[in-house]
Amino acid sequence: MHAIVLLKQILDWELPPSRFRIDPETHRPPDNLGPTLLGPFEQNALEFALQLRDAGIVDTLTALLAGPAESVDALRKALALRCDEAVHVEVGPAESTDPSQTAELLLAAIRRLEPAELVLAGRQAGDWDHGQVGYLIAERLKWPAVGLVWRAEHSDGRLRVWRSGSAGVEQFAVRPPAVLTVTSHPSLRLRMGSVMDRMAANKRPITRWTLDDLELSSEQLAAARRVELTRVWVPEVERDCELIEGEDPAEIAAALLGRLEELKLLTRPG
């Protein structure tokens, strides 16, 4: 079975809030604000794909990413973990903010690749948190989709999948071709890979496609947009610190109680 795992490289999600900024012109964080990494849910999807291959369910694994030039680092990581192929659809950062546009780009690449029976995606992107791309691709391919999956087994031509549901763990059977979105789970922490594999990945080729290669025009991509950003900003949070002093704990507690009552944050019963 050929599986395609969808990846995305995002700004480091552990960047200190004090350093985070939004460019008012582009509605995006400025360039070089901090390191970019393979997104957390994409890491789950990649590990899930690797586990399927370990189990013999998948025999060919392709990593696919649509994004700016620096996103190639995420594909190098996938190759270092022994993905069979890596494909980079080169687009500017503006084209990656709208889920419908991203789905259009990835769909064109999926159709250009060797026919796949399984498309795997993270449950949502770690930056915008839309959680739509996998389902949009499934709809356009007219394939069944199962979300929030974290385990799968293959039997009688079907995949038996475990997913996180509102009432607990749920099990479904789906016959490929299908799209699965993968949730975070302790069993899906991305493996490290060996030093030798990481060194070898730097020499392996990455297939690069442009809009022209995918026979997509800028006008078609613009028409696919469904989200129009009018303003994005970092909320301003005001903080006020007041020190309560006293000679001993009892005096400090009494002073704190009085101050809370004064601010009407606490009232005495009765």
Secondary structure, DSSP 8 states (H G I E B T S, - for coil): -EEEEEE-EEE-TTS-GGG---BTTTTB--TTSS-EEE-HHHHHHHHHHHHHHHTTS-SEEEEEEEE-GGGHHHHHHHHHTT-SEEEEEE--GGGGSSHHHHHHHHHHHHHHSS--SEEEEESS-TTT----HHHHHHHHHT--EEEEEEEEEEETTEEEEEEEETTEEEEEEE-SSEEEEE---GGG------HHHHHHHTTS--EEE-TTTTT--HHHHHHT----------------------SSHHHHHHHHHHHHHHTTS-----
